[in-house]
Amino acid sequence: MDERLKTIINESRHIVFFGGAGVSTESGIPDFRSESGLYHAQQKYGYSPEYMLSRSFYEQDPQMFFRYYKENLIHLDAEPNEAHRTLAHLETEGKMLAVVTQNIDGLHQKAGSQKVYELHGSVMRNYCQKCGKFYDVEYILDEANCRDGIPYCSCGGRVKPDVVLYEEMLDEACIEGAVEAISRADTMIIGGTSLVVYPAAGLINYFHGKHLVLINKSKTPYDSRADLVINDAIGKVMAEA
């Protein structure tokens, strides 16, 4: 780990980590716009990923929605990488207030993190739109619970992934919790995100602590505000924490 980052972590008492797709790419989960990302699936399905992951498309063509969703967004074999494990360890030590993530893969919890604000929801949770009953990810993958690939509840209602689709609002309670944690932090570490997706990227404006650290392979619009900028893979950087 970068010695400057190690010093900042050692001096900190209340850290909040804010992460994006780059945190999970090292676990083999493709991001949205990379060469192997979801953007390049358009030729296979005939629609853009944004459209197929919109509320409109979910309502209009649920069969195609679930086909795309199951084939591209669920990665049950993925394992936490060094970034996930280090963050969980820092929480165990009492230094990590919370993890705020744009990812929906559940890898932070799989690594052991307890306080995780999932801004865009999670593929691990699914709920019946009729009665509200929750189901795990295995339920919607089991064709015995589906008709034409669409999962249904025991009550007959359609089961929807608890993820935020395009055209949907972020969960208000999740945002409030993230803002509260960020506003209490003395150090905010941001990793694996280009900080261009709003409203999530705007959460950085609630940080008024001592140290702002940015870890990303490429530059971000907030680099000039950071105490420390490291242009490298987040897992590699956090491996020696």
C-alpha positions in Angstrom: 0.0 0.0 0.0 1.1 3.6 -0.7 2.8 4.8 2.5 0.8 8.1 2.4 -2.4 6.2 2.3 -1.3 3.9 5.1 -0.5 7.0 7.3 -3.9 8.5 6.6 -5.7 5.3 7.5 -3.6 4.9 10.7 -4.5 8.5 11.7 -8.2 8.1 11.0 -10.9 7.1 13.4 -14.0 7.5 11.2 -13.5 6.4 7.6 -16.2 6.2 4.9 -15.5 4.4 1.6 -17.3 5.3 -1.5 -16.9 2.9 -4.4 -18.0 2.2 -8.0 -17.6 -0.5 -10.7 -13.8 -0.5 -10.5 -14.0 -2.1 -7.1 -15.6 -5.2 -8.6 -13.8 -5.5 -11.9 -10.9 -7.1 -10.1 -13.4 -9.8 -9.0 -14.2 -10.5 -12.7 -17.4 -8.4 -12.9 -17.4 -6.3 -16.0 -18.2 -2.6 -15.7 -20.6 -0.8 -17.9 -18.5 0.8 -20.6 -15.2 -1.1 -20.8 -14.3 -3.3 -23.8 -15.8 -6.3 -22.1 -18.6 -4.3 -20.4 -22.3 -4.4 -20.7 -22.3 -1.8 -23.4 -20.9 -4.3 -25.9 -23.8 -6.6 -25.5 -26.0 -4.4 -27.7 -25.4 -6.5 -30.9 -26.6 -9.7 -29.1 -29.8 -8.3 -27.7 -30.7 -5.5 -30.2 -31.2 -2.8 -27.6 -28.9 -0.6 -25.6 -28.1 -1.6 -22.0 -29.7 1.6 -20.7 -33.0 0.8 -22.4 -33.0 -2.9 -21.3 -32.3 -1.8 -17.7 -35.0 0.9 -17.7 -38.3 0.7 -15.8 -40.1 1.2 -19.2 -38.4 -1.8 -20.7 -39.0 -3.9 -17.6 -42.8 -3.2 -17.9 -42.9 -3.5 -21.7 -40.9 -6.7 -22.2 -40.2 -8.4 -18.9 -39.2 -11.6 -20.7 -36.3 -9.9 -22.5 -35.5 -7.9 -19.4 -35.0 -11.0 -17.3 -33.0 -12.7 -20.0 -30.6 -9.8 -20.2 -30.6 -9.3 -16.4 -29.8 -12.9 -15.5 -27.2 -13.3 -18.2 -25.3 -10.1 -17.5 -25.9 -8.7 -14.0 -25.8 -11.8 -11.7 -22.3 -13.2 -10.9 -22.7 -15.7 -8.2 -19.3 -17.2 -8.7 -17.5 -13.8 -8.1 -15.5 -13.6 -4.9 -14.4 -10.5 -3.0 -11.0 -9.1 -3.8 -8.4 -7.4 -1.7 -10.3 -4.1 -1.7 -13.5 -5.7 -0.3 -11.6 -7.7 2.3 -9.5 -4.7 3.5 -12.6 -2.6 3.9 -14.3 -5.3 5.9 -11.1 -5.6 8.1 -11.1 -1.9 8.7 -14.7 -2.1 9.9 -13.8 -4.9 12.3 -11.0 -2.7 13.7 -13.6 0.0 14.3 -12.2 2.5 11.8 -14.7 2.1 9.0 -18.0 3.9 9.6 -19.7 2.6 6.4 -19.2 1.6 2.8 -21.3 3.4 0.2 -21.4 1.6 -3.1 -22.8 2.0 -6.5 -22.4 -1.7 -7.1 -25.2 -4.2 -6.9 -23.2 -7.5 -6.6 -23.2 -7.9 -2.8 -19.5 -8.5 -2.6 -18.9 -6.1 0.3 -21.3 -8.1 2.5 -19.7 -11.4 1.2 -16.3 -10.0 2.4 -17.8 -9.3 5.8 -18.8 -5.6 5.7 -21.8 -5.0 7.9 -22.6 -1.3 7.3 -23.1 -1.0 3.5 -25.3 1.5 1.7 -26.1 0.1 -1.7 -27.2 3.2 -3.7 -28.4 1.1 -6.7 -29.8 -1.8 -4.7 -28.6 -5.4 -4.9 -29.1 -8.5 -7.2 -29.2 -10.5 -4.0 -32.6 -9.1 -3.0 -35.9 -9.5 -5.0 -39.4 -8.7 -4.0 -43.0 -9.5 -5.0 -44.6 -6.4 -6.5 -48.0 -7.7 -5.3 -47.5 -8.8 -1.7 -44.0 -7.5 -0.9 -42.4 -10.8 0.1 -38.7 -10.9 -0.4 -36.7 -13.6 -2.2 -33.0 -14.4 -2.6 -31.2 -14.4 -6.0 -31.4 -18.2 -6.2 -35.2 -18.0 -6.3 -35.3 -16.0 -9.5 -32.7 -18.1 -11.2 -34.7 -21.3 -10.5 -36.8 -21.9 -13.6 -39.4 -23.8 -11.4 -40.4 -20.3 -10.1 -40.6 -18.7 -13.5 -42.9 -18.6 -16.5 -41.1 -17.7 -19.7 -38.1 -16.7 -17.6 -40.1 -14.3 -15.5 -40.1 -15.1 -11.7 -43.4 -15.1 -9.8 -44.2 -15.1 -6.2 -46.3 -17.9 -4.5 -49.1 -15.3 -4.4 -49.0 -14.9 -8.2 -47.3 -11.5 -8.3 -44.2 -10.8 -10.4 -40.9 -10.8 -8.5 -38.8 -7.7 -9.3 -35.0 -7.4 -8.6 -34.4 -4.9 -5.8 -32.1 -2.8 -8.0 -32.6 0.8 -9.2 -33.5 0.8 -12.8 -33.1 3.8 -15.2 -36.1 6.1 -14.7 -36.4 5.0 -11.0 -35.4 7.1 -8.0 -32.7 6.1 -5.5 -34.0 4.9 -2.2 -34.4 7.9 0.1 -33.5 6.1 3.3 -30.3 4.7 1.7 -29.3 8.2 0.6 -30.0 9.7 4.0 -27.9 7.0 5.7 -25.0 7.5 3.3 -25.1 11.3 3.7 -25.1 11.0 7.5 -22.1 8.6 7.5 -20.2 10.8 5.0 -20.9 14.0 7.0 -19.4 12.3 10.2 -16.3 10.9 8.5 -12.8 12.3 9.2 -11.5 10.5 6.1 -13.3 9.6 2.9 -11.7 7.1 0.5 -13.2 7.0 -3.0 -12.2 4.1 -5.2 -13.1 2.6 -8.6 -15.3 5.3 -9.8 -14.9 8.2 -12.3 -17.4 10.3 -10.2 -19.5 11.3 -13.2 -22.8 9.4 -12.4 -25.2 11.6 -10.5 -26.8 11.9 -8.0 -24.4 9.4 -6.4 -21.3 11.4 -7.3 -22.7 14.4 -5.6 -22.4 12.7 -2.2 -18.8 13.8 -2.0 -20.1 17.3 -1.3 -21.3 16.2 2.1 -17.8 15.4 3.2 -16.2 18.0 5.4 -13.5 15.9 7.1 -9.7 16.0 7.1 -8.6 13.7 4.4 -10.1 13.0 0.9 -8.4 10.1 -1.0 -9.2 9.2 -4.6 -8.1 5.9 -6.0 -9.0 5.3 -9.6 -7.2 4.2 -12.8 -8.1 7.4 -14.6 -8.6 11.0 -13.5 -11.8 12.3 -12.0 -13.4 15.7 -11.9 -12.6 15.9 -8.1 -8.9 15.2 -8.2 -7.9 18.8 -7.4 -9.9 18.6 -4.2 -8.2 15.4 -2.9 -5.3 15.2 -0.4 -4.1 12.1 -2.1 -4.7 10.8 -5.7 -3.6 7.3 -6.7 -4.1 6.3 -10.3 -4.1 2.5 -10.0 -6.4 -0.5 -9.4 -8.2 -0.2 -6.0 -7.6 -3.9 -5.1 -3.8 -3.6 -5.7 -3.6 -0.4 -3.7 -5.5 -1.7 -0.7 -3.8 -5.1 -0.7 -1.3 -4.2 2.0 -3.5 -2.3 4.4 
